[in-house]
Amino acid sequence: MQADQVRVCSPSKDELSEAIRMLREQDFGVVLRFRNQAGNHRH
């Protein structure tokens, strides 16, 4: 977690899609936004 953000990283697009699906099924009482930063990672 980073302040009001949660970062999920995986080399598998399927795993990331599953994580997003699971999060969308929950009611956290806040608006969830998802952003793809595939080209912005650091080594």
PARO-272528 format. One line per field, with one value per atom (N, C-alpha, C): residue in three letters; residue number from 1; atom name; x, y, z. Coordinates in steps of 0.02 Angstrom, whole numbers. Example, Ala and Ser with C-alpha at 12.3 -4.5 7.8 and 13.67 -1.06 7.14 Angstrom:
REM residues 2
res: [ala,ala,ala,ser,ser,ser] $
n: [1,1,1,2,2,2] $
atom: [N,CA,C,N,CA,C] $
x: [660,615,660,642,684,645] $
y: [-284,-225,-165,-112,-53,2] $
z: [390,390,390,354,357,394] $
This chain:
REM residues 43
res: [met,met,met,gln,gln,gln,ala,ala,ala,asp,asp,asp,gln,gln,gln,val,val,val,arg,arg,arg,val,val,val,cys,cys,cys,ser,ser,ser,pro,pro,pro,ser,ser,ser,lys,lys,lys,asp,asp,asp,glu,glu,glu,leu,leu,leu,ser,ser,ser,glu,glu,glu,ala,ala,ala,ile,ile,ile,arg,arg,arg,met,met,met,leu,leu,leu,arg,arg,arg,glu,glu,glu,gln,gln,gln,asp,asp,asp,phe,phe,phe,gly,gly,gly,val,val,val,val,val,val,leu,leu,leu,arg,arg,arg,phe,phe,phe,arg,arg,arg,asn,asn,asn,gln,gln,gln,ala,ala,ala,gly,gly,gly,asn,asn,asn,his,his,his,arg,arg,arg,his,his,his] $
n: [1,1,1,2,2,2,3,3,3,4,4,4,5,5,5,6,6,6,7,7,7,8,8,8,9,9,9,10,10,10,11,11,11,12,12,12,13,13,13,14,14,14,15,15,15,16,16,16,17,17,17,18,18,18,19,19,19,20,20,20,21,21,21,22,22,22,23,23,23,24,24,24,25,25,25,26,26,26,27,27,27,28,28,28,29,29,29,30,30,30,31,31,31,32,32,32,33,33,33,34,34,34,35,35,35,36,36,36,37,37,37,38,38,38,39,39,39,40,40,40,41,41,41,42,42,42,43,43,43] $
atom: [N,CA,C,N,CA,C,N,CA,C,N,CA,C,N,CA,C,N,CA,C,N,CA,C,N,CA,C,N,CA,C,N,CA,C,N,CA,C,N,CA,C,N,CA,C,N,CA,C,N,CA,C,N,CA,C,N,CA,C,N,CA,C,N,CA,C,N,CA,C,N,CA,C,N,CA,C,N,CA,C,N,CA,C,N,CA,C,N,CA,C,N,CA,C,N,CA,C,N,CA,C,N,CA,C,N,CA,C,N,CA,C,N,CA,C,N,CA,C,N,CA,C,N,CA,C,N,CA,C,N,CA,C,N,CA,C,N,CA,C,N,CA,C,N,CA,C,N,CA,C] $
x: [42,0,44,22,58,7,4,-46,-115,-149,-216,-215,-157,-151,-126,-148,-124,-93,-32,1,5,-17,-13,31,82,129,131,134,141,161,204,220,162,113,57,-4,-25,-85,-147,-148,-204,-210,-154,-156,-179,-156,-178,-252,-277,-348,-389,-365,-399,-400,-345,-342,-393,-397,-445,-516,-529,-596,-616,-570,-583,-596,-558,-567,-634,-654,-717,-777,-769,-824,-839,-792,-799,-827,-858,-882,-839,-790,-744,-768,-823,-849,-810,-768,-729,-729,-716,-711,-644,-644,-582,-566,-503,-479,-418,-412,-357,-317,-252,-208,-154,-141,-89,-24,27,92,144,125,170,235,233,293,332,308,338,376,393,427,502,532,604,639,700,739,788] $
y: [-59,0,62,111,175,230,259,310,282,308,283,239,208,165,96,47,-22,-40,-65,-85,-162,-189,-262,-273,-313,-327,-401,-418,-487,-488,-534,-540,-572,-601,-634,-588,-574,-533,-568,-635,-672,-662,-663,-652,-581,-532,-464,-456,-486,-484,-517,-571,-605,-561,-527,-482,-426,-397,-343,-369,-427,-457,-466,-492,-504,-438,-387,-322,-291,-298,-269,-303,-365,-402,-376,-341,-317,-247,-230,-161,-130,-90,-58,11,34,100,157,141,192,173,222,209,177,122,89,108,125,140,96,72,27,59,54,85,35,30,-14,27,6,39,-8,-51,-102,-73,-15,14,58,65,112,78,14,-19,-4,-9,2,-63,-70,-131,-117] $
z: [0,0,0,-35,-40,-31,29,45,31,-20,-37,-98,-112,-171,-151,-188,-181,-248,-247,-309,-311,-367,-377,-438,-431,-485,-499,-563,-583,-657,-676,-747,-787,-751,-783,-789,-849,-860,-831,-834,-807,-732,-696,-624,-607,-645,-633,-647,-700,-716,-660,-633,-578,-515,-500,-442,-450,-510,-523,-516,-542,-536,-463,-423,-352,-315,-331,-299,-318,-380,-404,-371,-350,-318,-247,-217,-148,-146,-89,-79,-25,-46,0,22,-8,8,-23,-71,-107,-181,-223,-295,-309,-345,-365,-436,-448,-515,-528,-588,-607,-662,-657,-706,-725,-789,-815,-821,-786,-789,-817,-863,-889,-917,-947,-976,-928,-866,-819,-762,-768,-713,-714,-656,-650,-634,-656,-642,-586] $
